[in-house]
C-alpha cells in the first residue's frame, strides 16, 4: 500500500468533514448526510481497487 493512498483517503475525510460541518451549521442536514455518504462511497471504491490489487499479488505469489 502506498503512502499516497493513505493521504488521499485522509484528504477526502478532511474535506467531507469540513463540508459536513458547514452544511449542518447552515441548517442543511439532508445535504450534509448526502455529502457524507458520497465521501464514503468514493473511499470504498478506492479501497475496492486496492483490494483487487492485493488479490492479484497473492495469486501471483502462490501461482494460482
mmJSON file of the N, C-alpha and C atoms, coordinates in Angstrom:
{"data_MODEL":{"atom_site":{
"group_PDB":["ATOM","ATOM","ATOM","ATOM","ATOM","ATOM","ATOM","ATOM","ATOM","ATOM","ATOM","ATOM","ATOM","ATOM","ATOM","ATOM","ATOM","ATOM","ATOM","ATOM","ATOM","ATOM","ATOM","ATOM","ATOM","ATOM","ATOM","ATOM","ATOM","ATOM","ATOM","ATOM","ATOM","ATOM","ATOM","ATOM","ATOM","ATOM","ATOM","ATOM","ATOM","ATOM","ATOM","ATOM","ATOM","ATOM","ATOM","ATOM","ATOM","ATOM","ATOM","ATOM","ATOM","ATOM","ATOM","ATOM","ATOM","ATOM","ATOM","ATOM","ATOM","ATOM","ATOM","ATOM","ATOM","ATOM","ATOM","ATOM","ATOM","ATOM","ATOM","ATOM","ATOM","ATOM","ATOM","ATOM","ATOM","ATOM","ATOM","ATOM","ATOM","ATOM","ATOM","ATOM","ATOM","ATOM","ATOM","ATOM","ATOM","ATOM","ATOM","ATOM","ATOM","ATOM","ATOM","ATOM","ATOM","ATOM","ATOM","ATOM","ATOM","ATOM","ATOM","ATOM","ATOM","ATOM","ATOM","ATOM","ATOM","ATOM","ATOM","ATOM","ATOM","ATOM","ATOM","ATOM","ATOM","ATOM","ATOM","ATOM","ATOM","ATOM","ATOM","ATOM","ATOM","ATOM","ATOM","ATOM","ATOM","ATOM","ATOM","ATOM","ATOM","ATOM","ATOM","ATOM","ATOM","ATOM","ATOM","ATOM","ATOM","ATOM","ATOM","ATOM","ATOM","ATOM","ATOM","ATOM","ATOM","ATOM","ATOM","ATOM","ATOM","ATOM","ATOM","ATOM","ATOM","ATOM","ATOM","ATOM","ATOM","ATOM","ATOM","ATOM","ATOM","ATOM","ATOM","ATOM","ATOM","ATOM","ATOM","ATOM","ATOM","ATOM","ATOM","ATOM","ATOM","ATOM","ATOM","ATOM","ATOM","ATOM","ATOM","ATOM","ATOM","ATOM","ATOM","ATOM","ATOM","ATOM","ATOM","ATOM"],
"id":[1,2,3,4,5,6,7,8,9,10,11,12,13,14,15,16,17,18,19,20,21,22,23,24,25,26,27,28,29,30,31,32,33,34,35,36,37,38,39,40,41,42,43,44,45,46,47,48,49,50,51,52,53,54,55,56,57,58,59,60,61,62,63,64,65,66,67,68,69,70,71,72,73,74,75,76,77,78,79,80,81,82,83,84,85,86,87,88,89,90,91,92,93,94,95,96,97,98,99,100,101,102,103,104,105,106,107,108,109,110,111,112,113,114,115,116,117,118,119,120,121,122,123,124,125,126,127,128,129,130,131,132,133,134,135,136,137,138,139,140,141,142,143,144,145,146,147,148,149,150,151,152,153,154,155,156,157,158,159,160,161,162,163,164,165,166,167,168,169,170,171,172,173,174,175,176,177,178,179,180,181,182,183,184,185,186,187,188,189,190,191,192],
"type_symbol":["N","C","C","N","C","C","N","C","C","N","C","C","N","C","C","N","C","C","N","C","C","N","C","C","N","C","C","N","C","C","N","C","C","N","C","C","N","C","C","N","C","C","N","C","C","N","C","C","N","C","C","N","C","C","N","C","C","N","C","C","N","C","C","N","C","C","N","C","C","N","C","C","N","C","C","N","C","C","N","C","C","N","C","C","N","C","C","N","C","C","N","C","C","N","C","C","N","C","C","N","C","C","N","C","C","N","C","C","N","C","C","N","C","C","N","C","C","N","C","C","N","C","C","N","C","C","N","C","C","N","C","C","N","C","C","N","C","C","N","C","C","N","C","C","N","C","C","N","C","C","N","C","C","N","C","C","N","C","C","N","C","C","N","C","C","N","C","C","N","C","C","N","C","C","N","C","C","N","C","C","N","C","C","N","C","C","N","C","C","N","C","C"],
"label_atom_id":["N","CA","C","N","CA","C","N","CA","C","N","CA","C","N","CA","C","N","CA","C","N","CA","C","N","CA","C","N","CA","C","N","CA","C","N","CA","C","N","CA","C","N","CA","C","N","CA","C","N","CA","C","N","CA","C","N","CA","C","N","CA","C","N","CA","C","N","CA","C","N","CA","C","N","CA","C","N","CA","C","N","CA","C","N","CA","C","N","CA","C","N","CA","C","N","CA","C","N","CA","C","N","CA","C","N","CA","C","N","CA","C","N","CA","C","N","CA","C","N","CA","C","N","CA","C","N","CA","C","N","CA","C","N","CA","C","N","CA","C","N","CA","C","N","CA","C","N","CA","C","N","CA","C","N","CA","C","N","CA","C","N","CA","C","N","CA","C","N","CA","C","N","CA","C","N","CA","C","N","CA","C","N","CA","C","N","CA","C","N","CA","C","N","CA","C","N","CA","C","N","CA","C","N","CA","C","N","CA","C","N","CA","C","N","CA","C","N","CA","C","N","CA","C"],
"label_alt_id":[null,null,null,null,null,null,null,null,null,null,null,null,null,null,null,null,null,null,null,null,null,null,null,null,null,null,null,null,null,null,null,null,null,null,null,null,null,null,null,null,null,null,null,null,null,null,null,null,null,null,null,null,null,null,null,null,null,null,null,null,null,null,null,null,null,null,null,null,null,null,null,null,null,null,null,null,null,null,null,null,null,null,null,null,null,null,null,null,null,null,null,null,null,null,null,null,null,null,null,null,null,null,null,null,null,null,null,null,null,null,null,null,null,null,null,null,null,null,null,null,null,null,null,null,null,null,null,null,null,null,null,null,null,null,null,null,null,null,null,null,null,null,null,null,null,null,null,null,null,null,null,null,null,null,null,null,null,null,null,null,null,null,null,null,null,null,null,null,null,null,null,null,null,null,null,null,null,null,null,null,null,null,null,null,null,null,null,null,null,null,null,null],
"label_comp_id":["UNK","UNK","UNK","UNK","UNK","UNK","UNK","UNK","UNK","UNK","UNK","UNK","UNK","UNK","UNK","UNK","UNK","UNK","UNK","UNK","UNK","UNK","UNK","UNK","UNK","UNK","UNK","UNK","UNK","UNK","UNK","UNK","UNK","UNK","UNK","UNK","UNK","UNK","UNK","UNK","UNK","UNK","UNK","UNK","UNK","UNK","UNK","UNK","UNK","UNK","UNK","UNK","UNK","UNK","UNK","UNK","UNK","UNK","UNK","UNK","UNK","UNK","UNK","UNK","UNK","UNK","UNK","UNK","UNK","UNK","UNK","UNK","UNK","UNK","UNK","UNK","UNK","UNK","UNK","UNK","UNK","UNK","UNK","UNK","UNK","UNK","UNK","UNK","UNK","UNK","UNK","UNK","UNK","UNK","UNK","UNK","UNK","UNK","UNK","UNK","UNK","UNK","UNK","UNK","UNK","UNK","UNK","UNK","UNK","UNK","UNK","UNK","UNK","UNK","UNK","UNK","UNK","UNK","UNK","UNK","UNK","UNK","UNK","UNK","UNK","UNK","UNK","UNK","UNK","UNK","UNK","UNK","UNK","UNK","UNK","UNK","UNK","UNK","UNK","UNK","UNK","UNK","UNK","UNK","UNK","UNK","UNK","UNK","UNK","UNK","UNK","UNK","UNK","UNK","UNK","UNK","UNK","UNK","UNK","UNK","UNK","UNK","UNK","UNK","UNK","UNK","UNK","UNK","UNK","UNK","UNK","UNK","UNK","UNK","UNK","UNK","UNK","UNK","UNK","UNK","UNK","UNK","UNK","UNK","UNK","UNK","UNK","UNK","UNK","UNK","UNK","UNK"],
"label_asym_id":["A","A","A","A","A","A","A","A","A","A","A","A","A","A","A","A","A","A","A","A","A","A","A","A","A","A","A","A","A","A","A","A","A","A","A","A","A","A","A","A","A","A","A","A","A","A","A","A","A","A","A","A","A","A","A","A","A","A","A","A","A","A","A","A","A","A","A","A","A","A","A","A","A","A","A","A","A","A","A","A","A","A","A","A","A","A","A","A","A","A","A","A","A","A","A","A","A","A","A","A","A","A","A","A","A","A","A","A","A","A","A","A","A","A","A","A","A","A","A","A","A","A","A","A","A","A","A","A","A","A","A","A","A","A","A","A","A","A","A","A","A","A","A","A","A","A","A","A","A","A","A","A","A","A","A","A","A","A","A","A","A","A","A","A","A","A","A","A","A","A","A","A","A","A","A","A","A","A","A","A","A","A","A","A","A","A","A","A","A","A","A","A"],
"label_entity_id":["1","1","1","1","1","1","1","1","1","1","1","1","1","1","1","1","1","1","1","1","1","1","1","1","1","1","1","1","1","1","1","1","1","1","1","1","1","1","1","1","1","1","1","1","1","1","1","1","1","1","1","1","1","1","1","1","1","1","1","1","1","1","1","1","1","1","1","1","1","1","1","1","1","1","1","1","1","1","1","1","1","1","1","1","1","1","1","1","1","1","1","1","1","1","1","1","1","1","1","1","1","1","1","1","1","1","1","1","1","1","1","1","1","1","1","1","1","1","1","1","1","1","1","1","1","1","1","1","1","1","1","1","1","1","1","1","1","1","1","1","1","1","1","1","1","1","1","1","1","1","1","1","1","1","1","1","1","1","1","1","1","1","1","1","1","1","1","1","1","1","1","1","1","1","1","1","1","1","1","1","1","1","1","1","1","1","1","1","1","1","1","1"],
"label_seq_id":[1,1,1,2,2,2,3,3,3,4,4,4,5,5,5,6,6,6,7,7,7,8,8,8,9,9,9,10,10,10,11,11,11,12,12,12,13,13,13,14,14,14,15,15,15,16,16,16,17,17,17,18,18,18,19,19,19,20,20,20,21,21,21,22,22,22,23,23,23,24,24,24,25,25,25,26,26,26,27,27,27,28,28,28,29,29,29,30,30,30,31,31,31,32,32,32,33,33,33,34,34,34,35,35,35,36,36,36,37,37,37,38,38,38,39,39,39,40,40,40,41,41,41,42,42,42,43,43,43,44,44,44,45,45,45,46,46,46,47,47,47,48,48,48,49,49,49,50,50,50,51,51,51,52,52,52,53,53,53,54,54,54,55,55,55,56,56,56,57,57,57,58,58,58,59,59,59,60,60,60,61,61,61,62,62,62,63,63,63,64,64,64],
"pdbx_PDB_ins_code":[null,null,null,null,null,null,null,null,null,null,null,null,null,null,null,null,null,null,null,null,null,null,null,null,null,null,null,null,null,null,null,null,null,null,null,null,null,null,null,null,null,null,null,null,null,null,null,null,null,null,null,null,null,null,null,null,null,null,null,null,null,null,null,null,null,null,null,null,null,null,null,null,null,null,null,null,null,null,null,null,null,null,null,null,null,null,null,null,null,null,null,null,null,null,null,null,null,null,null,null,null,null,null,null,null,null,null,null,null,null,null,null,null,null,null,null,null,null,null,null,null,null,null,null,null,null,null,null,null,null,null,null,null,null,null,null,null,null,null,null,null,null,null,null,null,null,null,null,null,null,null,null,null,null,null,null,null,null,null,null,null,null,null,null,null,null,null,null,null,null,null,null,null,null,null,null,null,null,null,null,null,null,null,null,null,null,null,null,null,null,null,null],
"Cartn_x":[0.85,0.0,0.891,0.515,1.276,0.888,1.838,1.546,0.623,0.74,-0.134,-1.6,-1.883,-3.261,-3.815,-3.001,-3.439,-3.695,-2.838,-3.036,-4.287,-4.581,-5.793,-7.039,-7.055,-8.204,-8.348,-7.237,-7.291,-7.758,-7.303,-7.726,-9.213,-9.716,-11.155,-11.927,-11.413,-12.072,-12.116,-11.032,-10.991,-11.955,-11.957,-12.851,-14.311,-14.643,-16.027,-16.426,-15.537,-15.833,-16.106,-15.278,-15.477,-16.794,-17.066,-18.329,-19.521,-19.404,-20.481,-20.762,-19.733,-19.922,-20.52,-20.053,-20.603,-22.085,-22.444,-23.84,-24.735,-24.248,-25.057,-25.292,-24.264,-24.414,-25.291,-25.422,-26.297,-27.715,-27.967,-29.312,-29.663,-28.693,-28.947,-28.466,-29.177,-28.766,-28.856,-29.873,-30.025,-28.853,-28.456,-27.326,-26.02,-25.915,-24.732,-24.64,-25.778,-25.788,-25.422,-25.936,-25.62,-24.136,-23.563,-22.135,-21.308,-21.704,-21.005,-21.099,-22.28,-22.445,-21.648,-21.604,-20.829,-19.341,-18.845,-17.449,-17.15,-18.072,-17.908,-17.861,-18.738,-18.759,-17.459,-16.957,-15.705,-14.554,-14.469,-13.388,-13.541,-14.76,-14.966,-14.585,-14.885,-14.486,-12.97,-12.296,-10.833,-10.289,-10.884,-10.415,-10.648,-11.757,-12.026,-10.929,-10.463,-9.371,-8.096,-7.792,-6.582,-6.709,-7.898,-8.097,-7.962,-8.436,-8.256,-6.785,-5.999,-4.553,-3.927,-4.403,-3.903,-4.164,-5.374,-5.694,-4.836,-4.597,-3.728,-2.309,-1.823,-0.486,-0.412,-1.437,-1.473,-1.52,-2.306,-2.367,-1.002,-0.317,0.982,2.034,1.963,2.94,2.766,1.53,1.287,1.054,1.096,0.953,-0.423,-1.431,-2.814,-3.406],
"Cartn_y":[-1.178,0.0,1.236,2.166,3.399,4.392,5.214,6.283,7.311,7.464,8.391,8.006,6.721,6.255,6.678,6.532,6.919,8.418,9.211,10.656,11.036,10.315,10.589,10.325,9.199,8.861,9.883,10.268,11.263,12.617,12.989,14.253,14.27,13.178,13.091,13.17,12.513,12.567,13.976,14.709,16.087,16.977,16.847,17.667,17.369,16.087,15.708,16.208,16.138,16.609,18.108,18.877,20.332,20.662,20.016,20.267,19.875,18.763,18.322,19.356,19.845,20.833,22.133,22.574,23.79,23.634,22.488,22.273,22.113,21.438,21.271,22.622,23.438,24.744,25.702,25.469,26.325,25.759,24.651,24.1,23.157,22.63,21.716,20.312,19.719,18.413,17.32,17.378,16.345,16.383,17.583,17.697,17.289,17.537,17.107,15.589,14.935,13.467,12.922,13.527,13.077,13.29,14.375,14.626,13.554,13.208,12.176,10.822,10.495,9.227,9.205,10.325,10.387,10.191,10.811,10.619,9.183,8.556,7.153,6.258,6.513,5.706,5.873,7.104,7.341,6.575,6.628,5.928,4.41,3.908,2.469,1.998,2.794,2.436,2.407,3.36,3.366,2.124,1.742,0.582,-0.707,-0.795,-1.991,-2.181,-1.089,-1.187,-1.71,-1.258,-1.707,-3.179,-3.59,-4.994,-5.886,-5.411,-6.168,-6.358,-5.31,-5.424,-6.412,-6.402,-7.34,-8.788,-9.065,-10.424,-10.83,-9.909,-10.223,-10.549,-9.813,-10.067,-11.43,-11.752,-13.051,-14.183,-14.006,-15.031,-15.23,-14.137,-14.273,-14.867,-14.576,-15.113,-16.616,-17.087,-18.501,-19.271,-18.587,-19.25,-19.841,-19.152,-19.659,-19.192],
"Cartn_z":[0.0,0.0,0.0,-0.804,-0.932,0.161,0.532,1.486,0.832,-0.498,-1.217,-1.057,-1.06,-0.894,0.462,1.491,2.837,2.896,2.259,2.234,1.448,0.364,-0.405,0.429,1.128,1.971,3.1,3.7,4.775,4.244,3.056,2.459,2.168,1.634,1.379,2.687,3.716,5.022,5.59,5.458,5.969,5.193,3.862,3.043,3.358,3.483,3.783,5.168,6.122,7.47,7.486,6.792,6.739,6.057,4.912,4.219,5.08,5.788,6.664,7.745,8.382,9.441,8.908,7.737,7.144,6.817,6.257,5.888,7.114,8.145,9.357,10.035,10.092,10.75,9.961,8.657,7.852,7.76,8.461,8.532,7.405,6.719,5.602,5.975,6.912,7.425,6.364,5.491,4.459,3.483,3.087,2.171,2.851,4.146,4.89,4.916,5.101,5.104,3.735,2.684,1.328,1.017,1.501,1.301,2.008,3.211,3.962,3.252,2.769,2.056,0.756,0.049,-1.193,-0.902,0.158,0.543,0.907,1.603,1.976,0.747,-0.214,-1.441,-2.215,-2.308,-3.035,-2.391,-1.072,-0.375,-0.522,-0.447,-0.605,-2.004,-3.026,-4.392,-4.502,-3.864,-3.884,-3.18,-2.073,-1.314,-2.091,-2.825,-3.62,-4.668,-5.271,-6.235,-5.601,-4.412,-3.715,-3.319,-2.89,-2.522,-3.749,-4.903,-6.145,-6.47,-6.286,-6.496,-5.515,-4.283,-3.279,-3.7,-4.176,-4.615,-5.804,-6.731,-7.872,-7.411,-6.426,-5.893,-5.208,-4.429,-3.745,-4.769,-5.83,-6.884,-7.539,-7.822,-8.477,-7.555,-6.267,-5.323,-5.171,-5.064,-4.845,-6.13,-7.268,-8.55,-8.792,-8.345,-8.507,-9.809],
"occupancy":[1.0,1.0,1.0,1.0,1.0,1.0,1.0,1.0,1.0,1.0,1.0,1.0,1.0,1.0,1.0,1.0,1.0,1.0,1.0,1.0,1.0,1.0,1.0,1.0,1.0,1.0,1.0,1.0,1.0,1.0,1.0,1.0,1.0,1.0,1.0,1.0,1.0,1.0,1.0,1.0,1.0,1.0,1.0,1.0,1.0,1.0,1.0,1.0,1.0,1.0,1.0,1.0,1.0,1.0,1.0,1.0,1.0,1.0,1.0,1.0,1.0,1.0,1.0,1.0,1.0,1.0,1.0,1.0,1.0,1.0,1.0,1.0,1.0,1.0,1.0,1.0,1.0,1.0,1.0,1.0,1.0,1.0,1.0,1.0,1.0,1.0,1.0,1.0,1.0,1.0,1.0,1.0,1.0,1.0,1.0,1.0,1.0,1.0,1.0,1.0,1.0,1.0,1.0,1.0,1.0,1.0,1.0,1.0,1.0,1.0,1.0,1.0,1.0,1.0,1.0,1.0,1.0,1.0,1.0,1.0,1.0,1.0,1.0,1.0,1.0,1.0,1.0,1.0,1.0,1.0,1.0,1.0,1.0,1.0,1.0,1.0,1.0,1.0,1.0,1.0,1.0,1.0,1.0,1.0,1.0,1.0,1.0,1.0,1.0,1.0,1.0,1.0,1.0,1.0,1.0,1.0,1.0,1.0,1.0,1.0,1.0,1.0,1.0,1.0,1.0,1.0,1.0,1.0,1.0,1.0,1.0,1.0,1.0,1.0,1.0,1.0,1.0,1.0,1.0,1.0,1.0,1.0,1.0,1.0,1.0,1.0,1.0,1.0,1.0,1.0,1.0,1.0],
"B_iso_or_equiv":[0.0,0.0,0.0,0.0,0.0,0.0,0.0,0.0,0.0,0.0,0.0,0.0,0.0,0.0,0.0,0.0,0.0,0.0,0.0,0.0,0.0,0.0,0.0,0.0,0.0,0.0,0.0,0.0,0.0,0.0,0.0,0.0,0.0,0.0,0.0,0.0,0.0,0.0,0.0,0.0,0.0,0.0,0.0,0.0,0.0,0.0,0.0,0.0,0.0,0.0,0.0,0.0,0.0,0.0,0.0,0.0,0.0,0.0,0.0,0.0,0.0,0.0,0.0,0.0,0.0,0.0,0.0,0.0,0.0,0.0,0.0,0.0,0.0,0.0,0.0,0.0,0.0,0.0,0.0,0.0,0.0,0.0,0.0,0.0,0.0,0.0,0.0,0.0,0.0,0.0,0.0,0.0,0.0,0.0,0.0,0.0,0.0,0.0,0.0,0.0,0.0,0.0,0.0,0.0,0.0,0.0,0.0,0.0,0.0,0.0,0.0,0.0,0.0,0.0,0.0,0.0,0.0,0.0,0.0,0.0,0.0,0.0,0.0,0.0,0.0,0.0,0.0,0.0,0.0,0.0,0.0,0.0,0.0,0.0,0.0,0.0,0.0,0.0,0.0,0.0,0.0,0.0,0.0,0.0,0.0,0.0,0.0,0.0,0.0,0.0,0.0,0.0,0.0,0.0,0.0,0.0,0.0,0.0,0.0,0.0,0.0,0.0,0.0,0.0,0.0,0.0,0.0,0.0,0.0,0.0,0.0,0.0,0.0,0.0,0.0,0.0,0.0,0.0,0.0,0.0,0.0,0.0,0.0,0.0,0.0,0.0,0.0,0.0,0.0,0.0,0.0,0.0],
"pdbx_formal_charge":[null,null,null,null,null,null,null,null,null,null,null,null,null,null,null,null,null,null,null,null,null,null,null,null,null,null,null,null,null,null,null,null,null,null,null,null,null,null,null,null,null,null,null,null,null,null,null,null,null,null,null,null,null,null,null,null,null,null,null,null,null,null,null,null,null,null,null,null,null,null,null,null,null,null,null,null,null,null,null,null,null,null,null,null,null,null,null,null,null,null,null,null,null,null,null,null,null,null,null,null,null,null,null,null,null,null,null,null,null,null,null,null,null,null,null,null,null,null,null,null,null,null,null,null,null,null,null,null,null,null,null,null,null,null,null,null,null,null,null,null,null,null,null,null,null,null,null,null,null,null,null,null,null,null,null,null,null,null,null,null,null,null,null,null,null,null,null,null,null,null,null,null,null,null,null,null,null,null,null,null,null,null,null,null,null,null,null,null,null,null,null,null],
"auth_seq_id":[1,1,1,2,2,2,3,3,3,4,4,4,5,5,5,6,6,6,7,7,7,8,8,8,9,9,9,10,10,10,11,11,11,12,12,12,13,13,13,14,14,14,15,15,15,16,16,16,17,17,17,18,18,18,19,19,19,20,20,20,21,21,21,22,22,22,23,23,23,24,24,24,25,25,25,26,26,26,27,27,27,28,28,28,29,29,29,30,30,30,31,31,31,32,32,32,33,33,33,34,34,34,35,35,35,36,36,36,37,37,37,38,38,38,39,39,39,40,40,40,41,41,41,42,42,42,43,43,43,44,44,44,45,45,45,46,46,46,47,47,47,48,48,48,49,49,49,50,50,50,51,51,51,52,52,52,53,53,53,54,54,54,55,55,55,56,56,56,57,57,57,58,58,58,59,59,59,60,60,60,61,61,61,62,62,62,63,63,63,64,64,64],
"auth_comp_id":["UNK","UNK","UNK","UNK","UNK","UNK","UNK","UNK","UNK","UNK","UNK","UNK","UNK","UNK","UNK","UNK","UNK","UNK","UNK","UNK","UNK","UNK","UNK","UNK","UNK","UNK","UNK","UNK","UNK","UNK","UNK","UNK","UNK","UNK","UNK","UNK","UNK","UNK","UNK","UNK","UNK","UNK","UNK","UNK","UNK","UNK","UNK","UNK","UNK","UNK","UNK","UNK","UNK","UNK","UNK","UNK","UNK","UNK","UNK","UNK","UNK","UNK","UNK","UNK","UNK","UNK","UNK","UNK","UNK","UNK","UNK","UNK","UNK","UNK","UNK","UNK","UNK","UNK","UNK","UNK","UNK","UNK","UNK","UNK","UNK","UNK","UNK","UNK","UNK","UNK","UNK","UNK","UNK","UNK","UNK","UNK","UNK","UNK","UNK","UNK","UNK","UNK","UNK","UNK","UNK","UNK","UNK","UNK","UNK","UNK","UNK","UNK","UNK","UNK","UNK","UNK","UNK","UNK","UNK","UNK","UNK","UNK","UNK","UNK","UNK","UNK","UNK","UNK","UNK","UNK","UNK","UNK","UNK","UNK","UNK","UNK","UNK","UNK","UNK","UNK","UNK","UNK","UNK","UNK","UNK","UNK","UNK","UNK","UNK","UNK","UNK","UNK","UNK","UNK","UNK","UNK","UNK","UNK","UNK","UNK","UNK","UNK","UNK","UNK","UNK","UNK","UNK","UNK","UNK","UNK","UNK","UNK","UNK","UNK","UNK","UNK","UNK","UNK","UNK","UNK","UNK","UNK","UNK","UNK","UNK","UNK","UNK","UNK","UNK","UNK","UNK","UNK"],
"auth_asym_id":["A","A","A","A","A","A","A","A","A","A","A","A","A","A","A","A","A","A","A","A","A","A","A","A","A","A","A","A","A","A","A","A","A","A","A","A","A","A","A","A","A","A","A","A","A","A","A","A","A","A","A","A","A","A","A","A","A","A","A","A","A","A","A","A","A","A","A","A","A","A","A","A","A","A","A","A","A","A","A","A","A","A","A","A","A","A","A","A","A","A","A","A","A","A","A","A","A","A","A","A","A","A","A","A","A","A","A","A","A","A","A","A","A","A","A","A","A","A","A","A","A","A","A","A","A","A","A","A","A","A","A","A","A","A","A","A","A","A","A","A","A","A","A","A","A","A","A","A","A","A","A","A","A","A","A","A","A","A","A","A","A","A","A","A","A","A","A","A","A","A","A","A","A","A","A","A","A","A","A","A","A","A","A","A","A","A","A","A","A","A","A","A"],
"auth_atom_id":["N","CA","C","N","CA","C","N","CA","C","N","CA","C","N","CA","C","N","CA","C","N","CA","C","N","CA","C","N","CA","C","N","CA","C","N","CA","C","N","CA","C","N","CA","C","N","CA","C","N","CA","C","N","CA","C","N","CA","C","N","CA","C","N","CA","C","N","CA","C","N","CA","C","N","CA","C","N","CA","C","N","CA","C","N","CA","C","N","CA","C","N","CA","C","N","CA","C","N","CA","C","N","CA","C","N","CA","C","N","CA","C","N","CA","C","N","CA","C","N","CA","C","N","CA","C","N","CA","C","N","CA","C","N","CA","C","N","CA","C","N","CA","C","N","CA","C","N","CA","C","N","CA","C","N","CA","C","N","CA","C","N","CA","C","N","CA","C","N","CA","C","N","CA","C","N","CA","C","N","CA","C","N","CA","C","N","CA","C","N","CA","C","N","CA","C","N","CA","C","N","CA","C","N","CA","C","N","CA","C","N","CA","C","N","CA","C","N","CA","C","N","CA","C"],
"pdbx_PDB_model_num":[1,1,1,1,1,1,1,1,1,1,1,1,1,1,1,1,1,1,1,1,1,1,1,1,1,1,1,1,1,1,1,1,1,1,1,1,1,1,1,1,1,1,1,1,1,1,1,1,1,1,1,1,1,1,1,1,1,1,1,1,1,1,1,1,1,1,1,1,1,1,1,1,1,1,1,1,1,1,1,1,1,1,1,1,1,1,1,1,1,1,1,1,1,1,1,1,1,1,1,1,1,1,1,1,1,1,1,1,1,1,1,1,1,1,1,1,1,1,1,1,1,1,1,1,1,1,1,1,1,1,1,1,1,1,1,1,1,1,1,1,1,1,1,1,1,1,1,1,1,1,1,1,1,1,1,1,1,1,1,1,1,1,1,1,1,1,1,1,1,1,1,1,1,1,1,1,1,1,1,1,1,1,1,1,1,1,1,1,1,1,1,1]
}}}
